[in-house]
Amino acid sequence: MFNDETILITGGTGSFGHTFVPMTLERFNPKKLIIFSRDEMKQWEMAKLYGNDPRVRFFIGDVRDKERLHRALNGVDYVVHAAATKIVPTAEYNPFECVKTNINGAMNLIDACIDQGVKRVVALSTDKASSPANLYGATKLASDKLFIAGNSYAGGNDTKFSVVRYGNVMGSRGSVIPFFLSLAESGHLPITDSRMTRFMITLEQGVELVWHAFEDMVGGEVYVKKIPSMNLIDIAQAVAPEATQDIVGIRPGEKLHEQMISSEDSYFTYEYPEHYKILPAIHEWSEDPTRIKNGVKVAEGFSYASDNNKEWMDVASLRRWIEEHRRKIGEI
């Protein structure tokens, strides 16, 4: 799919980019893989990992800057949109900045991709975009809608847009596992709520879902990976079994449970062996056989949330995963 093609990833120095780039270089042989981001130091450090590999390029820029995007996308075939302001409390206290990146940046990218004749674009979303309870989720829902509508907005151009949505990425920077590990020696772990649950997905699974979206997409689909859930209490037990768990209350904008498909989306959602696909409600695309393929429509009122999940990860499984990946947890 990507052989001899040019791929650009926005926000490419983040956790997703650090996994997507090596996996894609190993699986495929792209002509160029361009890392587009605004932090020169992160780019400098990331460049060291690839030595003189002529396929890996770095481009300083910001999705807020439409002209810079237009230049960066010249000759690009595929785009992964990973750039976002995504820390929930940061977005709550800096709402204007969150909107500029997550909504205005999405509009800039959609315009630039159409103008430059990019073939396909996959935007990364989040569970928080489903029935959003915080500003980050609200901006990502708006972003999802923009990318879906981009397929119509493109007019006679061939650029196609789709979205990939998944939950808590295990071990990524700023996530709960490295946070608990950093406090393990103190003997106390802060628990927001004993009932809280979270989806669990690895970065590798996230990358594979993006690959699948590029291969499968017709345009406008939201892909949701089937992944296990875990109770926050059990996550703490897996990380530091001897530590005391202190209930501290939910942070501003935080949800008790994660949700990736709402009951309102059930009318347009189809199930597949390893994922779900929410089809666009516009233009009757949800009834398009080329988008549905071999999917089975879910029951009316169906929702996919971390508390009603059929699959759960136990403490022993997470503990094994932590031991196998301890070296890189929280590093990317």
C-alpha positions in Angstrom: 0.0 0.0 0.0 2.7 2.5 1.0 5.5 1.1 -1.2 7.1 4.0 -3.1 4.6 6.5 -1.8 5.1 9.6 0.3 3.5 9.7 3.8 3.2 12.7 6.1 2.3 12.5 9.8 1.3 15.6 11.7 2.4 15.7 15.3 4.8 12.9 14.3 7.1 13.3 17.2 4.4 12.2 19.7 3.7 8.7 21.1 1.9 7.5 18.0 4.5 8.8 15.6 7.3 7.0 17.5 5.5 3.7 16.9 4.0 4.4 13.4 7.3 5.4 11.8 9.4 2.3 12.6 6.5 -0.1 12.1 5.7 1.4 8.7 9.3 1.5 7.6 9.6 -2.2 8.5 6.3 -3.3 6.9 6.5 -1.2 3.8 9.0 0.7 1.7 7.7 4.2 1.3 9.6 6.7 -0.8 9.4 9.3 2.0 8.0 9.4 5.5 7.7 13.0 6.6 7.5 14.0 10.3 5.6 17.3 10.5 5.7 18.9 14.0 6.5 22.2 15.7 9.1 21.1 18.3 12.6 21.2 16.9 14.2 19.5 19.9 11.8 16.5 19.6 12.6 16.3 15.9 16.3 16.5 16.6 16.1 13.6 19.1 13.9 11.5 16.9 16.2 12.0 13.9 19.0 10.3 15.8 17.0 7.1 15.7 17.0 6.9 11.9 20.6 7.9 11.1 21.0 8.4 7.4 17.8 6.7 6.3 16.9 8.8 3.2 13.2 7.9 3.5 12.7 9.7 6.8 12.4 13.5 6.6 11.6 16.2 9.1 9.5 19.3 8.5 9.1 22.0 11.2 5.5 23.4 11.1 2.2 23.9 12.9 -1.2 22.8 11.7 -2.4 26.3 12.6 -0.3 27.6 9.8 -2.1 26.8 6.5 0.6 28.1 4.2 3.2 25.9 5.9 0.9 22.9 5.6 0.4 23.7 1.9 4.2 23.6 1.3 4.7 20.5 3.4 2.0 18.5 1.6 3.5 19.1 -1.9 3.9 15.6 -3.5 2.4 13.8 -0.5 0.2 10.7 -1.1 -1.1 9.8 2.4 -1.5 11.8 5.6 -1.9 10.7 9.2 -3.3 13.5 11.4 -2.0 13.0 14.9 -1.4 16.6 16.0 -3.7 17.7 18.8 -3.9 19.5 22.1 -5.0 16.5 24.1 -4.4 16.8 27.8 -7.9 17.3 29.3 -7.0 19.8 32.1 -4.8 21.8 29.7 -7.7 22.1 27.3 -10.0 23.2 30.1 -7.7 26.0 31.2 -6.5 27.0 27.7 -9.7 26.7 25.6 -8.7 29.2 22.9 -5.5 27.3 22.2 -7.2 23.9 22.1 -9.8 25.2 19.5 -7.0 26.7 17.4 -5.2 23.4 17.1 -7.9 20.8 17.1 -10.6 22.6 15.0 -8.8 25.3 13.1 -5.9 23.0 12.5 -8.2 20.3 11.1 -9.8 22.8 8.7 -6.4 23.9 7.5 -5.3 20.4 6.9 -8.4 19.4 5.0 -8.1 22.4 2.7 -4.4 21.9 2.1 -4.8 18.1 1.4 -7.5 18.8 -1.2 -5.5 21.6 -2.8 -2.4 19.4 -3.0 -4.1 16.3 -4.3 -3.4 14.0 -1.3 -4.9 10.6 -1.9 -6.1 9.6 1.5 -6.1 11.1 5.0 -6.7 9.3 8.3 -7.3 11.5 11.4 -6.7 10.1 14.9 -9.7 10.6 17.2 -10.4 9.7 20.9 -13.0 8.1 23.0 -13.6 11.6 24.5 -15.2 12.7 21.1 -18.1 10.3 21.8 -20.8 12.2 23.9 -18.1 14.7 25.0 -18.0 15.9 28.6 -14.9 18.2 28.2 -13.5 20.8 25.8 -10.9 18.4 24.4 -13.6 15.9 23.5 -15.9 18.6 22.0 -13.1 19.9 19.8 -12.2 16.3 18.6 -15.9 15.7 17.9 -15.9 18.8 15.7 -12.7 17.7 14.1 -14.2 14.2 13.3 -17.2 15.9 11.7 -15.0 18.1 9.6 -12.9 15.2 8.3 -16.1 13.2 7.5 -17.6 16.2 5.7 -14.3 16.8 3.9 -15.3 13.9 1.5 -18.1 16.1 0.3 -16.2 19.3 0.6 -13.5 18.0 -1.7 -16.0 18.3 -4.7 -14.5 16.8 -7.8 -11.1 16.1 -6.2 -10.1 12.6 -5.2 -8.9 13.2 -1.7 -10.6 10.8 0.8 -10.9 11.3 4.6 -11.6 8.9 7.4 -11.2 8.7 11.2 -9.7 6.2 13.6 -10.9 6.3 17.3 -9.4 4.5 20.2 -9.1 4.9 24.0 -6.3 5.0 26.6 -3.0 4.1 25.0 -1.0 1.8 27.4 2.3 3.3 28.6 2.2 6.5 26.5 3.5 9.8 27.8 1.1 11.4 30.3 -1.1 8.3 30.6 -2.0 6.5 33.8 0.5 3.7 33.8 3.7 5.8 33.7 2.0 8.2 36.2 1.4 5.4 38.7 4.9 4.0 38.1 6.4 7.4 39.0 4.6 7.3 42.3 5.0 3.6 43.2 7.9 4.2 45.5 6.0 6.8 47.5 3.6 4.0 48.6 0.5 6.1 47.7 -1.4 6.2 44.4 -4.2 8.8 43.8 -7.4 7.2 42.6 -10.0 9.5 41.1 -12.9 7.2 41.6 -13.0 3.5 42.5 -15.7 2.8 39.9 -13.7 4.3 37.0 -12.9 2.2 34.0 -10.7 2.7 30.9 -10.2 1.0 27.5 -6.7 -0.5 27.0 -4.9 -0.4 23.7 -1.3 -0.7 22.7 0.3 1.8 20.3 1.0 -1.1 17.9 -2.7 -1.9 17.8 -3.4 1.7 17.0 -0.9 1.7 14.1 -2.5 -1.5 12.7 -5.9 0.1 12.9 -4.7 3.1 10.9 -3.2 0.8 8.3 -6.5 -1.0 8.0 -8.4 2.3 7.6 -6.1 3.3 4.7 -6.8 0.0 3.0 -10.5 -0.2 3.7 -11.8 3.4 3.5 -14.1 4.8 0.9 -14.4 8.0 2.8 -16.1 9.3 6.0 -15.9 6.1 8.1 -15.0 6.2 11.8 -13.0 3.0 12.7 -13.2 1.8 16.3 -11.0 -1.0 17.5 -12.3 -3.8 19.8 -10.1 -3.6 22.8 -10.4 -4.7 26.5 -11.4 -2.6 29.5 -9.9 -2.4 32.9 -10.9 -0.9 36.2 -8.6 1.9 37.5 -8.3 0.1 40.9 -7.0 -3.0 39.0 -4.5 -0.8 37.0 -3.1 0.5 40.3 -2.9 -3.0 41.7 -1.0 -4.2 38.7 1.5 -1.3 38.9 2.1 -1.1 42.6 0.3 -3.9 44.6 1.7 -2.7 48.0 0.8 0.9 47.6 -2.1 2.6 49.4 -4.9 3.8 47.1 -6.1 7.3 48.0 -9.5 8.4 46.5 -9.0 12.0 45.3 -12.0 12.7 43.1 -12.6 13.2 39.4 -10.6 16.0 37.7 -12.4 18.8 35.8 -13.8 17.5 32.5 -12.9 13.8 33.3 -15.4 11.0 32.6 -16.1 8.1 34.9 -16.1 5.7 31.9 -14.8 6.0 28.4 -17.2 5.7 25.4 -16.3 5.2 21.8 -19.7 4.6 20.2 -22.8 6.3 21.6 -26.4 4.9 21.3 -27.1 7.7 18.9 -24.4 6.3 16.6 -25.9 2.8 16.7 -28.2 3.6 13.7 -25.1 4.0 11.5 -22.7 1.5 13.1 -21.6 -1.9 11.7 -19.6 -4.7 13.5 -16.7 -6.6 12.1 -14.5 -9.4 13.6 -11.9 -7.0 15.1 -13.5 -3.5 15.0 -16.6 -1.4 14.5 -17.3 1.1 11.8 -19.5 4.2 12.3 -20.6 5.3 8.8 -21.5 8.9 7.9 -25.1 10.0 8.5 -24.9 12.5 5.6 -25.7 11.8 2.0 -27.1 8.3 2.9 -23.5 7.1 3.0 -24.5 4.8 5.9 -26.5 2.7 3.5 -23.7 2.4 0.9 -22.7 -1.2 0.2 -19.1 -0.2 -0.7 -18.7 1.2 2.8 -20.6 -1.5 4.7 -18.8 -4.4 2.9 -19.3 -7.5 5.1 -20.4 -5.6 8.2 -23.3 -6.5 10.4 -25.4 -3.7 11.7 -25.5 -3.4 15.5 -28.7 -3.3 17.5 -30.6 -0.1 17.9 -29.4 1.6 21.2 -26.1 -0.2 21.2 -23.2 1.6 22.8 -19.5 0.7 23.2 -18.2 1.9 26.5 -15.5 0.8 28.9 -18.0 -0.2 31.6 -20.3 -2.3 29.3 -17.4 -4.0 27.4 -17.5 -7.8 26.8 -13.7 -8.1 27.0 -11.6 -7.2 30.2 -7.9 -7.3 31.0 -7.0 -8.8 34.3 -4.2 -7.6 36.8 -1.8 -10.4 35.9 -2.0 -9.7 32.1 -1.3 -6.0 32.7 1.6 -6.8 35.0 3.1 -9.0 32.4 2.8 -6.3 29.8 4.4 -3.8 32.1 7.4 -6.0 32.7 7.9 -6.7 29.0 7.7 -3.0 28.1 9.0 -1.2 31.2 12.0 0.2 29.4 9.9 2.4 27.1 6.9 3.2 29.2 6.4 6.9 29.4 9.3 7.6 27.1 7.2 8.3 24.0 
